[in-house]
């Protein structure tokens, strides 16, 4: 016999917000969900993905193993 009153309250049709706009409705244990990133504004899916090498790791690796970069 399962223990009574151990499960959280379940809500249907909970709005999911991103940038103040409702993007979807789901079921959840919370009455409102807020996300920072979703399919439309994610860099991978919006083709705005860039690789940042701020510490020169690629150049150090290439120099260490004597490899030529595409720029050379």
mmJSON file of the N, C-alpha and C atoms, coordinates in Angstrom:
{"data_MODEL":{"atom_site":{
"group_PDB":["ATOM","ATOM","ATOM","ATOM","ATOM","ATOM","ATOM","ATOM","ATOM","ATOM","ATOM","ATOM","ATOM","ATOM","ATOM","ATOM","ATOM","ATOM","ATOM","ATOM","ATOM","ATOM","ATOM","ATOM","ATOM","ATOM","ATOM","ATOM","ATOM","ATOM","ATOM","ATOM","ATOM","ATOM","ATOM","ATOM","ATOM","ATOM","ATOM","ATOM","ATOM","ATOM","ATOM","ATOM","ATOM","ATOM","ATOM","ATOM","ATOM","ATOM","ATOM","ATOM","ATOM","ATOM","ATOM","ATOM","ATOM","ATOM","ATOM","ATOM","ATOM","ATOM","ATOM","ATOM","ATOM","ATOM","ATOM","ATOM","ATOM","ATOM","ATOM","ATOM","ATOM","ATOM","ATOM","ATOM","ATOM","ATOM","ATOM","ATOM","ATOM","ATOM","ATOM","ATOM","ATOM","ATOM","ATOM","ATOM","ATOM","ATOM","ATOM","ATOM","ATOM","ATOM","ATOM","ATOM","ATOM","ATOM","ATOM","ATOM","ATOM","ATOM","ATOM","ATOM","ATOM","ATOM","ATOM","ATOM","ATOM","ATOM","ATOM","ATOM","ATOM","ATOM","ATOM","ATOM","ATOM","ATOM","ATOM","ATOM","ATOM","ATOM","ATOM","ATOM","ATOM","ATOM","ATOM","ATOM","ATOM","ATOM","ATOM","ATOM","ATOM","ATOM","ATOM","ATOM","ATOM","ATOM","ATOM","ATOM","ATOM","ATOM","ATOM","ATOM","ATOM","ATOM","ATOM","ATOM","ATOM","ATOM","ATOM","ATOM","ATOM","ATOM","ATOM","ATOM","ATOM","ATOM","ATOM","ATOM","ATOM","ATOM","ATOM","ATOM","ATOM","ATOM","ATOM","ATOM","ATOM","ATOM","ATOM","ATOM","ATOM","ATOM","ATOM","ATOM","ATOM","ATOM","ATOM","ATOM","ATOM","ATOM","ATOM","ATOM","ATOM","ATOM","ATOM","ATOM","ATOM","ATOM","ATOM","ATOM","ATOM","ATOM","ATOM","ATOM","ATOM","ATOM","ATOM","ATOM","ATOM","ATOM","ATOM","ATOM","ATOM","ATOM","ATOM","ATOM","ATOM","ATOM","ATOM","ATOM","ATOM","ATOM","ATOM","ATOM"],
"id":[1,2,3,4,5,6,7,8,9,10,11,12,13,14,15,16,17,18,19,20,21,22,23,24,25,26,27,28,29,30,31,32,33,34,35,36,37,38,39,40,41,42,43,44,45,46,47,48,49,50,51,52,53,54,55,56,57,58,59,60,61,62,63,64,65,66,67,68,69,70,71,72,73,74,75,76,77,78,79,80,81,82,83,84,85,86,87,88,89,90,91,92,93,94,95,96,97,98,99,100,101,102,103,104,105,106,107,108,109,110,111,112,113,114,115,116,117,118,119,120,121,122,123,124,125,126,127,128,129,130,131,132,133,134,135,136,137,138,139,140,141,142,143,144,145,146,147,148,149,150,151,152,153,154,155,156,157,158,159,160,161,162,163,164,165,166,167,168,169,170,171,172,173,174,175,176,177,178,179,180,181,182,183,184,185,186,187,188,189,190,191,192,193,194,195,196,197,198,199,200,201,202,203,204,205,206,207,208,209,210,211,212,213,214,215,216],
"type_symbol":["N","C","C","N","C","C","N","C","C","N","C","C","N","C","C","N","C","C","N","C","C","N","C","C","N","C","C","N","C","C","N","C","C","N","C","C","N","C","C","N","C","C","N","C","C","N","C","C","N","C","C","N","C","C","N","C","C","N","C","C","N","C","C","N","C","C","N","C","C","N","C","C","N","C","C","N","C","C","N","C","C","N","C","C","N","C","C","N","C","C","N","C","C","N","C","C","N","C","C","N","C","C","N","C","C","N","C","C","N","C","C","N","C","C","N","C","C","N","C","C","N","C","C","N","C","C","N","C","C","N","C","C","N","C","C","N","C","C","N","C","C","N","C","C","N","C","C","N","C","C","N","C","C","N","C","C","N","C","C","N","C","C","N","C","C","N","C","C","N","C","C","N","C","C","N","C","C","N","C","C","N","C","C","N","C","C","N","C","C","N","C","C","N","C","C","N","C","C","N","C","C","N","C","C","N","C","C","N","C","C","N","C","C","N","C","C"],
"label_atom_id":["N","CA","C","N","CA","C","N","CA","C","N","CA","C","N","CA","C","N","CA","C","N","CA","C","N","CA","C","N","CA","C","N","CA","C","N","CA","C","N","CA","C","N","CA","C","N","CA","C","N","CA","C","N","CA","C","N","CA","C","N","CA","C","N","CA","C","N","CA","C","N","CA","C","N","CA","C","N","CA","C","N","CA","C","N","CA","C","N","CA","C","N","CA","C","N","CA","C","N","CA","C","N","CA","C","N","CA","C","N","CA","C","N","CA","C","N","CA","C","N","CA","C","N","CA","C","N","CA","C","N","CA","C","N","CA","C","N","CA","C","N","CA","C","N","CA","C","N","CA","C","N","CA","C","N","CA","C","N","CA","C","N","CA","C","N","CA","C","N","CA","C","N","CA","C","N","CA","C","N","CA","C","N","CA","C","N","CA","C","N","CA","C","N","CA","C","N","CA","C","N","CA","C","N","CA","C","N","CA","C","N","CA","C","N","CA","C","N","CA","C","N","CA","C","N","CA","C","N","CA","C","N","CA","C","N","CA","C","N","CA","C","N","CA","C","N","CA","C","N","CA","C"],
"label_alt_id":[null,null,null,null,null,null,null,null,null,null,null,null,null,null,null,null,null,null,null,null,null,null,null,null,null,null,null,null,null,null,null,null,null,null,null,null,null,null,null,null,null,null,null,null,null,null,null,null,null,null,null,null,null,null,null,null,null,null,null,null,null,null,null,null,null,null,null,null,null,null,null,null,null,null,null,null,null,null,null,null,null,null,null,null,null,null,null,null,null,null,null,null,null,null,null,null,null,null,null,null,null,null,null,null,null,null,null,null,null,null,null,null,null,null,null,null,null,null,null,null,null,null,null,null,null,null,null,null,null,null,null,null,null,null,null,null,null,null,null,null,null,null,null,null,null,null,null,null,null,null,null,null,null,null,null,null,null,null,null,null,null,null,null,null,null,null,null,null,null,null,null,null,null,null,null,null,null,null,null,null,null,null,null,null,null,null,null,null,null,null,null,null,null,null,null,null,null,null,null,null,null,null,null,null,null,null,null,null,null,null,null,null,null,null,null,null],
"label_comp_id":["UNK","UNK","UNK","UNK","UNK","UNK","UNK","UNK","UNK","UNK","UNK","UNK","UNK","UNK","UNK","UNK","UNK","UNK","UNK","UNK","UNK","UNK","UNK","UNK","UNK","UNK","UNK","UNK","UNK","UNK","UNK","UNK","UNK","UNK","UNK","UNK","UNK","UNK","UNK","UNK","UNK","UNK","UNK","UNK","UNK","UNK","UNK","UNK","UNK","UNK","UNK","UNK","UNK","UNK","UNK","UNK","UNK","UNK","UNK","UNK","UNK","UNK","UNK","UNK","UNK","UNK","UNK","UNK","UNK","UNK","UNK","UNK","UNK","UNK","UNK","UNK","UNK","UNK","UNK","UNK","UNK","UNK","UNK","UNK","UNK","UNK","UNK","UNK","UNK","UNK","UNK","UNK","UNK","UNK","UNK","UNK","UNK","UNK","UNK","UNK","UNK","UNK","UNK","UNK","UNK","UNK","UNK","UNK","UNK","UNK","UNK","UNK","UNK","UNK","UNK","UNK","UNK","UNK","UNK","UNK","UNK","UNK","UNK","UNK","UNK","UNK","UNK","UNK","UNK","UNK","UNK","UNK","UNK","UNK","UNK","UNK","UNK","UNK","UNK","UNK","UNK","UNK","UNK","UNK","UNK","UNK","UNK","UNK","UNK","UNK","UNK","UNK","UNK","UNK","UNK","UNK","UNK","UNK","UNK","UNK","UNK","UNK","UNK","UNK","UNK","UNK","UNK","UNK","UNK","UNK","UNK","UNK","UNK","UNK","UNK","UNK","UNK","UNK","UNK","UNK","UNK","UNK","UNK","UNK","UNK","UNK","UNK","UNK","UNK","UNK","UNK","UNK","UNK","UNK","UNK","UNK","UNK","UNK","UNK","UNK","UNK","UNK","UNK","UNK","UNK","UNK","UNK","UNK","UNK","UNK","UNK","UNK","UNK","UNK","UNK","UNK"],
"label_asym_id":["A","A","A","A","A","A","A","A","A","A","A","A","A","A","A","A","A","A","A","A","A","A","A","A","A","A","A","A","A","A","A","A","A","A","A","A","A","A","A","A","A","A","A","A","A","A","A","A","A","A","A","A","A","A","A","A","A","A","A","A","A","A","A","A","A","A","A","A","A","A","A","A","A","A","A","A","A","A","A","A","A","A","A","A","A","A","A","A","A","A","A","A","A","A","A","A","A","A","A","A","A","A","A","A","A","A","A","A","A","A","A","A","A","A","A","A","A","A","A","A","A","A","A","A","A","A","A","A","A","A","A","A","A","A","A","A","A","A","A","A","A","A","A","A","A","A","A","A","A","A","A","A","A","A","A","A","A","A","A","A","A","A","A","A","A","A","A","A","A","A","A","A","A","A","A","A","A","A","A","A","A","A","A","A","A","A","A","A","A","A","A","A","A","A","A","A","A","A","A","A","A","A","A","A","A","A","A","A","A","A","A","A","A","A","A","A"],
"label_entity_id":["1","1","1","1","1","1","1","1","1","1","1","1","1","1","1","1","1","1","1","1","1","1","1","1","1","1","1","1","1","1","1","1","1","1","1","1","1","1","1","1","1","1","1","1","1","1","1","1","1","1","1","1","1","1","1","1","1","1","1","1","1","1","1","1","1","1","1","1","1","1","1","1","1","1","1","1","1","1","1","1","1","1","1","1","1","1","1","1","1","1","1","1","1","1","1","1","1","1","1","1","1","1","1","1","1","1","1","1","1","1","1","1","1","1","1","1","1","1","1","1","1","1","1","1","1","1","1","1","1","1","1","1","1","1","1","1","1","1","1","1","1","1","1","1","1","1","1","1","1","1","1","1","1","1","1","1","1","1","1","1","1","1","1","1","1","1","1","1","1","1","1","1","1","1","1","1","1","1","1","1","1","1","1","1","1","1","1","1","1","1","1","1","1","1","1","1","1","1","1","1","1","1","1","1","1","1","1","1","1","1","1","1","1","1","1","1"],
"label_seq_id":[1,1,1,2,2,2,3,3,3,4,4,4,5,5,5,6,6,6,7,7,7,8,8,8,9,9,9,10,10,10,11,11,11,12,12,12,13,13,13,14,14,14,15,15,15,16,16,16,17,17,17,18,18,18,19,19,19,20,20,20,21,21,21,22,22,22,23,23,23,24,24,24,25,25,25,26,26,26,27,27,27,28,28,28,29,29,29,30,30,30,31,31,31,32,32,32,33,33,33,34,34,34,35,35,35,36,36,36,37,37,37,38,38,38,39,39,39,40,40,40,41,41,41,42,42,42,43,43,43,44,44,44,45,45,45,46,46,46,47,47,47,48,48,48,49,49,49,50,50,50,51,51,51,52,52,52,53,53,53,54,54,54,55,55,55,56,56,56,57,57,57,58,58,58,59,59,59,60,60,60,61,61,61,62,62,62,63,63,63,64,64,64,65,65,65,66,66,66,67,67,67,68,68,68,69,69,69,70,70,70,71,71,71,72,72,72],
"pdbx_PDB_ins_code":[null,null,null,null,null,null,null,null,null,null,null,null,null,null,null,null,null,null,null,null,null,null,null,null,null,null,null,null,null,null,null,null,null,null,null,null,null,null,null,null,null,null,null,null,null,null,null,null,null,null,null,null,null,null,null,null,null,null,null,null,null,null,null,null,null,null,null,null,null,null,null,null,null,null,null,null,null,null,null,null,null,null,null,null,null,null,null,null,null,null,null,null,null,null,null,null,null,null,null,null,null,null,null,null,null,null,null,null,null,null,null,null,null,null,null,null,null,null,null,null,null,null,null,null,null,null,null,null,null,null,null,null,null,null,null,null,null,null,null,null,null,null,null,null,null,null,null,null,null,null,null,null,null,null,null,null,null,null,null,null,null,null,null,null,null,null,null,null,null,null,null,null,null,null,null,null,null,null,null,null,null,null,null,null,null,null,null,null,null,null,null,null,null,null,null,null,null,null,null,null,null,null,null,null,null,null,null,null,null,null,null,null,null,null,null,null],
"Cartn_x":[0.842,0.0,0.892,0.755,1.588,1.228,2.208,1.985,1.115,0.141,-0.694,0.0,-0.341,0.109,1.625,2.31,3.745,4.078,3.128,3.382,3.018,3.769,3.454,2.165,1.588,0.391,0.756,-0.076,0.178,-0.763,-0.199,-0.982,-0.947,-2.095,-2.186,-2.241,-1.796,-1.819,-1.093,0.136,0.972,1.684,1.601,2.278,3.788,4.531,5.984,6.308,7.019,7.333,8.806,9.089,10.446,10.375,11.133,11.12,9.73,8.965,7.648,6.548,6.882,5.899,5.623,4.374,4.015,4.445,5.251,5.746,5.147,4.618,4.063,3.245,2.475,1.732,2.111,2.448,2.866,2.209,2.45,2.02,3.241,3.039,4.173,3.71,4.684,4.384,4.399,4.738,4.714,3.616,3.077,1.979,2.444,3.726,4.267,5.733,6.147,7.537,8.131,9.361,10.068,11.406,11.702,12.966,13.731,15.05,15.895,16.19,16.323,16.692,15.712,15.284,14.458,14.818,14.157,14.528,14.755,13.928,14.029,15.224,15.571,16.68,17.956,18.014,19.225,20.234,21.493,22.499,22.686,22.576,22.781,21.724,20.482,19.391,19.148,19.647,19.41,20.591,21.571,22.753,23.553,23.532,24.34,25.45,25.765,26.783,28.165,28.989,30.365,31.27,32.456,33.426,34.388,34.51,35.371,36.586,37.749,38.995,39.727,39.309,39.836,41.218,41.631,42.909,43.972,43.68,44.668,44.971,44.018,44.256,44.558,43.83,44.038,45.438,45.856,47.187,48.28,48.125,49.113,49.186,48.04,48.008,48.72,48.38,48.986,50.505,50.938,52.364,53.066,52.433,53.024,53.296,52.363,52.498,52.98,53.388,53.967,52.989,51.74,50.725,50.492,50.062,49.76,48.276,47.91,46.522,46.019,44.744,44.174,44.561,44.953,45.326,46.729,47.593,48.989,49.118],
"Cartn_y":[-1.177,0.0,1.246,2.157,3.366,4.32,5.106,6.088,7.227,7.664,8.783,10.128,11.095,12.485,12.679,11.895,12.114,12.701,12.709,13.197,14.673,15.439,16.857,17.05,18.226,18.575,18.662,18.137,18.11,19.08,19.986,20.984,20.694,20.773,20.611,21.988,22.074,23.314,24.463,24.21,25.223,26.006,27.343,28.126,28.167,28.088,28.218,29.568,30.418,31.76,31.89,32.657,33.03,34.475,35.344,36.782,37.378,36.893,37.423,36.953,36.076,35.564,34.091,33.689,32.287,31.522,30.474,29.711,28.317,27.818,26.466,26.243,25.173,24.725,23.28,22.989,21.65,21.293,20.089,19.679,19.709,20.149,20.312,20.315,20.281,20.409,21.872,22.778,24.214,24.855,25.978,26.627,27.526,27.898,28.762,28.389,28.273,27.956,29.08,29.451,30.481,29.905,30.057,29.564,30.724,30.621,31.648,31.341,30.065,29.646,28.588,28.708,27.673,27.571,26.747,26.412,27.636,28.638,29.785,30.682,30.87,31.768,31.033,29.719,28.961,29.143,29.444,29.7,28.545,27.313,26.172,26.121,26.412,26.318,27.609,28.726,30.002,30.436,29.57,29.838,31.045,31.361,32.459,31.933,30.645,30.03,30.433,30.924,31.248,30.597,30.236,29.633,30.731,30.915,31.958,31.297,31.66,31.151,32.331,32.708,33.923,33.726,32.515,32.293,31.733,31.634,31.16,29.682,28.889,27.457,26.737,27.104,26.435,26.723,27.977,28.342,27.634,27.553,26.85,25.376,24.743,23.333,23.131,23.969,23.829,24.033,25.015,25.292,24.139,23.594,22.526,21.286,20.941,19.732,20.003,21.235,21.576,21.443,21.727,21.63,22.993,22.994,24.243,24.527,25.779,26.174,26.425,26.594,26.876,28.253,29.139,30.499,30.545,29.561,29.57,28.938],
"Cartn_z":[0.0,0.0,0.0,-0.97,-0.985,0.151,0.534,1.586,1.049,1.819,1.356,1.579,0.758,0.898,0.816,-0.026,-0.186,-1.556,-2.456,-3.805,-3.917,-4.723,-4.883,-5.692,-5.585,-6.341,-7.817,-8.694,-10.13,-10.819,-11.648,-12.362,-13.86,-14.504,-15.959,-16.612,-17.858,-18.647,-17.948,-17.539,-16.903,-18.01,-18.001,-19.034,-18.811,-19.916,-19.89,-20.522,-19.783,-20.247,-20.597,-21.661,-22.036,-22.495,-21.87,-22.164,-22.018,-21.047,-20.774,-21.708,-22.638,-23.594,-23.316,-23.457,-23.281,-24.53,-24.333,-25.481,-25.556,-24.45,-24.462,-23.203,-23.218,-22.04,-21.766,-20.525,-20.127,-18.8,-18.334,-16.998,-16.086,-14.847,-13.949,-12.497,-11.596,-10.179,-9.748,-10.656,-10.384,-11.217,-10.761,-11.457,-12.59,-12.611,-13.658,-13.861,-15.107,-15.419,-16.25,-15.935,-16.682,-17.132,-18.428,-18.973,-19.591,-19.596,-20.199,-21.661,-21.983,-23.331,-23.802,-25.04,-25.638,-27.108,-27.853,-29.228,-30.107,-30.031,-30.935,-30.606,-29.332,-29.021,-28.6,-28.775,-28.459,-29.588,-29.266,-30.307,-31.283,-30.848,-31.74,-32.835,-32.49,-33.445,-34.218,-33.739,-34.407,-35.272,-35.485,-36.323,-35.86,-34.571,-34.065,-33.165,-33.305,-32.472,-32.968,-32.063,-32.385,-31.348,-31.767,-30.862,-30.423,-29.13,-28.59,-27.944,-28.42,-27.86,-27.24,-26.045,-25.42,-24.812,-24.581,-23.925,-24.866,-26.151,-27.111,-26.996,-26.548,-26.343,-27.651,-28.696,-29.982,-30.494,-30.422,-30.904,-30.109,-28.776,-27.948,-28.313,-28.56,-28.935,-30.269,-31.239,-32.564,-32.499,-31.705,-31.562,-30.855,-29.811,-29.02,-29.863,-30.74,-31.545,-32.967,-33.241,-34.53,-35.702,-35.463,-36.505,-37.126,-38.385,-39.059,-38.952,-38.745,-38.719,-40.129,-40.306,-41.617,-42.102,-41.184,-41.544,-42.125,-41.824,-42.289,-43.627],
"occupancy":[1.0,1.0,1.0,1.0,1.0,1.0,1.0,1.0,1.0,1.0,1.0,1.0,1.0,1.0,1.0,1.0,1.0,1.0,1.0,1.0,1.0,1.0,1.0,1.0,1.0,1.0,1.0,1.0,1.0,1.0,1.0,1.0,1.0,1.0,1.0,1.0,1.0,1.0,1.0,1.0,1.0,1.0,1.0,1.0,1.0,1.0,1.0,1.0,1.0,1.0,1.0,1.0,1.0,1.0,1.0,1.0,1.0,1.0,1.0,1.0,1.0,1.0,1.0,1.0,1.0,1.0,1.0,1.0,1.0,1.0,1.0,1.0,1.0,1.0,1.0,1.0,1.0,1.0,1.0,1.0,1.0,1.0,1.0,1.0,1.0,1.0,1.0,1.0,1.0,1.0,1.0,1.0,1.0,1.0,1.0,1.0,1.0,1.0,1.0,1.0,1.0,1.0,1.0,1.0,1.0,1.0,1.0,1.0,1.0,1.0,1.0,1.0,1.0,1.0,1.0,1.0,1.0,1.0,1.0,1.0,1.0,1.0,1.0,1.0,1.0,1.0,1.0,1.0,1.0,1.0,1.0,1.0,1.0,1.0,1.0,1.0,1.0,1.0,1.0,1.0,1.0,1.0,1.0,1.0,1.0,1.0,1.0,1.0,1.0,1.0,1.0,1.0,1.0,1.0,1.0,1.0,1.0,1.0,1.0,1.0,1.0,1.0,1.0,1.0,1.0,1.0,1.0,1.0,1.0,1.0,1.0,1.0,1.0,1.0,1.0,1.0,1.0,1.0,1.0,1.0,1.0,1.0,1.0,1.0,1.0,1.0,1.0,1.0,1.0,1.0,1.0,1.0,1.0,1.0,1.0,1.0,1.0,1.0,1.0,1.0,1.0,1.0,1.0,1.0,1.0,1.0,1.0,1.0,1.0,1.0,1.0,1.0,1.0,1.0,1.0,1.0],
"B_iso_or_equiv":[0.0,0.0,0.0,0.0,0.0,0.0,0.0,0.0,0.0,0.0,0.0,0.0,0.0,0.0,0.0,0.0,0.0,0.0,0.0,0.0,0.0,0.0,0.0,0.0,0.0,0.0,0.0,0.0,0.0,0.0,0.0,0.0,0.0,0.0,0.0,0.0,0.0,0.0,0.0,0.0,0.0,0.0,0.0,0.0,0.0,0.0,0.0,0.0,0.0,0.0,0.0,0.0,0.0,0.0,0.0,0.0,0.0,0.0,0.0,0.0,0.0,0.0,0.0,0.0,0.0,0.0,0.0,0.0,0.0,0.0,0.0,0.0,0.0,0.0,0.0,0.0,0.0,0.0,0.0,0.0,0.0,0.0,0.0,0.0,0.0,0.0,0.0,0.0,0.0,0.0,0.0,0.0,0.0,0.0,0.0,0.0,0.0,0.0,0.0,0.0,0.0,0.0,0.0,0.0,0.0,0.0,0.0,0.0,0.0,0.0,0.0,0.0,0.0,0.0,0.0,0.0,0.0,0.0,0.0,0.0,0.0,0.0,0.0,0.0,0.0,0.0,0.0,0.0,0.0,0.0,0.0,0.0,0.0,0.0,0.0,0.0,0.0,0.0,0.0,0.0,0.0,0.0,0.0,0.0,0.0,0.0,0.0,0.0,0.0,0.0,0.0,0.0,0.0,0.0,0.0,0.0,0.0,0.0,0.0,0.0,0.0,0.0,0.0,0.0,0.0,0.0,0.0,0.0,0.0,0.0,0.0,0.0,0.0,0.0,0.0,0.0,0.0,0.0,0.0,0.0,0.0,0.0,0.0,0.0,0.0,0.0,0.0,0.0,0.0,0.0,0.0,0.0,0.0,0.0,0.0,0.0,0.0,0.0,0.0,0.0,0.0,0.0,0.0,0.0,0.0,0.0,0.0,0.0,0.0,0.0,0.0,0.0,0.0,0.0,0.0,0.0],
"pdbx_formal_charge":[null,null,null,null,null,null,null,null,null,null,null,null,null,null,null,null,null,null,null,null,null,null,null,null,null,null,null,null,null,null,null,null,null,null,null,null,null,null,null,null,null,null,null,null,null,null,null,null,null,null,null,null,null,null,null,null,null,null,null,null,null,null,null,null,null,null,null,null,null,null,null,null,null,null,null,null,null,null,null,null,null,null,null,null,null,null,null,null,null,null,null,null,null,null,null,null,null,null,null,null,null,null,null,null,null,null,null,null,null,null,null,null,null,null,null,null,null,null,null,null,null,null,null,null,null,null,null,null,null,null,null,null,null,null,null,null,null,null,null,null,null,null,null,null,null,null,null,null,null,null,null,null,null,null,null,null,null,null,null,null,null,null,null,null,null,null,null,null,null,null,null,null,null,null,null,null,null,null,null,null,null,null,null,null,null,null,null,null,null,null,null,null,null,null,null,null,null,null,null,null,null,null,null,null,null,null,null,null,null,null,null,null,null,null,null,null],
"auth_seq_id":[1,1,1,2,2,2,3,3,3,4,4,4,5,5,5,6,6,6,7,7,7,8,8,8,9,9,9,10,10,10,11,11,11,12,12,12,13,13,13,14,14,14,15,15,15,16,16,16,17,17,17,18,18,18,19,19,19,20,20,20,21,21,21,22,22,22,23,23,23,24,24,24,25,25,25,26,26,26,27,27,27,28,28,28,29,29,29,30,30,30,31,31,31,32,32,32,33,33,33,34,34,34,35,35,35,36,36,36,37,37,37,38,38,38,39,39,39,40,40,40,41,41,41,42,42,42,43,43,43,44,44,44,45,45,45,46,46,46,47,47,47,48,48,48,49,49,49,50,50,50,51,51,51,52,52,52,53,53,53,54,54,54,55,55,55,56,56,56,57,57,57,58,58,58,59,59,59,60,60,60,61,61,61,62,62,62,63,63,63,64,64,64,65,65,65,66,66,66,67,67,67,68,68,68,69,69,69,70,70,70,71,71,71,72,72,72],
"auth_comp_id":["UNK","UNK","UNK","UNK","UNK","UNK","UNK","UNK","UNK","UNK","UNK","UNK","UNK","UNK","UNK","UNK","UNK","UNK","UNK","UNK","UNK","UNK","UNK","UNK","UNK","UNK","UNK","UNK","UNK","UNK","UNK","UNK","UNK","UNK","UNK","UNK","UNK","UNK","UNK","UNK","UNK","UNK","UNK","UNK","UNK","UNK","UNK","UNK","UNK","UNK","UNK","UNK","UNK","UNK","UNK","UNK","UNK","UNK","UNK","UNK","UNK","UNK","UNK","UNK","UNK","UNK","UNK","UNK","UNK","UNK","UNK","UNK","UNK","UNK","UNK","UNK","UNK","UNK","UNK","UNK","UNK","UNK","UNK","UNK","UNK","UNK","UNK","UNK","UNK","UNK","UNK","UNK","UNK","UNK","UNK","UNK","UNK","UNK","UNK","UNK","UNK","UNK","UNK","UNK","UNK","UNK","UNK","UNK","UNK","UNK","UNK","UNK","UNK","UNK","UNK","UNK","UNK","UNK","UNK","UNK","UNK","UNK","UNK","UNK","UNK","UNK","UNK","UNK","UNK","UNK","UNK","UNK","UNK","UNK","UNK","UNK","UNK","UNK","UNK","UNK","UNK","UNK","UNK","UNK","UNK","UNK","UNK","UNK","UNK","UNK","UNK","UNK","UNK","UNK","UNK","UNK","UNK","UNK","UNK","UNK","UNK","UNK","UNK","UNK","UNK","UNK","UNK","UNK","UNK","UNK","UNK","UNK","UNK","UNK","UNK","UNK","UNK","UNK","UNK","UNK","UNK","UNK","UNK","UNK","UNK","UNK","UNK","UNK","UNK","UNK","UNK","UNK","UNK","UNK","UNK","UNK","UNK","UNK","UNK","UNK","UNK","UNK","UNK","UNK","UNK","UNK","UNK","UNK","UNK","UNK","UNK","UNK","UNK","UNK","UNK","UNK"],
"auth_asym_id":["A","A","A","A","A","A","A","A","A","A","A","A","A","A","A","A","A","A","A","A","A","A","A","A","A","A","A","A","A","A","A","A","A","A","A","A","A","A","A","A","A","A","A","A","A","A","A","A","A","A","A","A","A","A","A","A","A","A","A","A","A","A","A","A","A","A","A","A","A","A","A","A","A","A","A","A","A","A","A","A","A","A","A","A","A","A","A","A","A","A","A","A","A","A","A","A","A","A","A","A","A","A","A","A","A","A","A","A","A","A","A","A","A","A","A","A","A","A","A","A","A","A","A","A","A","A","A","A","A","A","A","A","A","A","A","A","A","A","A","A","A","A","A","A","A","A","A","A","A","A","A","A","A","A","A","A","A","A","A","A","A","A","A","A","A","A","A","A","A","A","A","A","A","A","A","A","A","A","A","A","A","A","A","A","A","A","A","A","A","A","A","A","A","A","A","A","A","A","A","A","A","A","A","A","A","A","A","A","A","A","A","A","A","A","A","A"],
"auth_atom_id":["N","CA","C","N","CA","C","N","CA","C","N","CA","C","N","CA","C","N","CA","C","N","CA","C","N","CA","C","N","CA","C","N","CA","C","N","CA","C","N","CA","C","N","CA","C","N","CA","C","N","CA","C","N","CA","C","N","CA","C","N","CA","C","N","CA","C","N","CA","C","N","CA","C","N","CA","C","N","CA","C","N","CA","C","N","CA","C","N","CA","C","N","CA","C","N","CA","C","N","CA","C","N","CA","C","N","CA","C","N","CA","C","N","CA","C","N","CA","C","N","CA","C","N","CA","C","N","CA","C","N","CA","C","N","CA","C","N","CA","C","N","CA","C","N","CA","C","N","CA","C","N","CA","C","N","CA","C","N","CA","C","N","CA","C","N","CA","C","N","CA","C","N","CA","C","N","CA","C","N","CA","C","N","CA","C","N","CA","C","N","CA","C","N","CA","C","N","CA","C","N","CA","C","N","CA","C","N","CA","C","N","CA","C","N","CA","C","N","CA","C","N","CA","C","N","CA","C","N","CA","C","N","CA","C","N","CA","C","N","CA","C","N","CA","C","N","CA","C","N","CA","C"],
"pdbx_PDB_model_num":[1,1,1,1,1,1,1,1,1,1,1,1,1,1,1,1,1,1,1,1,1,1,1,1,1,1,1,1,1,1,1,1,1,1,1,1,1,1,1,1,1,1,1,1,1,1,1,1,1,1,1,1,1,1,1,1,1,1,1,1,1,1,1,1,1,1,1,1,1,1,1,1,1,1,1,1,1,1,1,1,1,1,1,1,1,1,1,1,1,1,1,1,1,1,1,1,1,1,1,1,1,1,1,1,1,1,1,1,1,1,1,1,1,1,1,1,1,1,1,1,1,1,1,1,1,1,1,1,1,1,1,1,1,1,1,1,1,1,1,1,1,1,1,1,1,1,1,1,1,1,1,1,1,1,1,1,1,1,1,1,1,1,1,1,1,1,1,1,1,1,1,1,1,1,1,1,1,1,1,1,1,1,1,1,1,1,1,1,1,1,1,1,1,1,1,1,1,1,1,1,1,1,1,1,1,1,1,1,1,1,1,1,1,1,1,1]
}}}
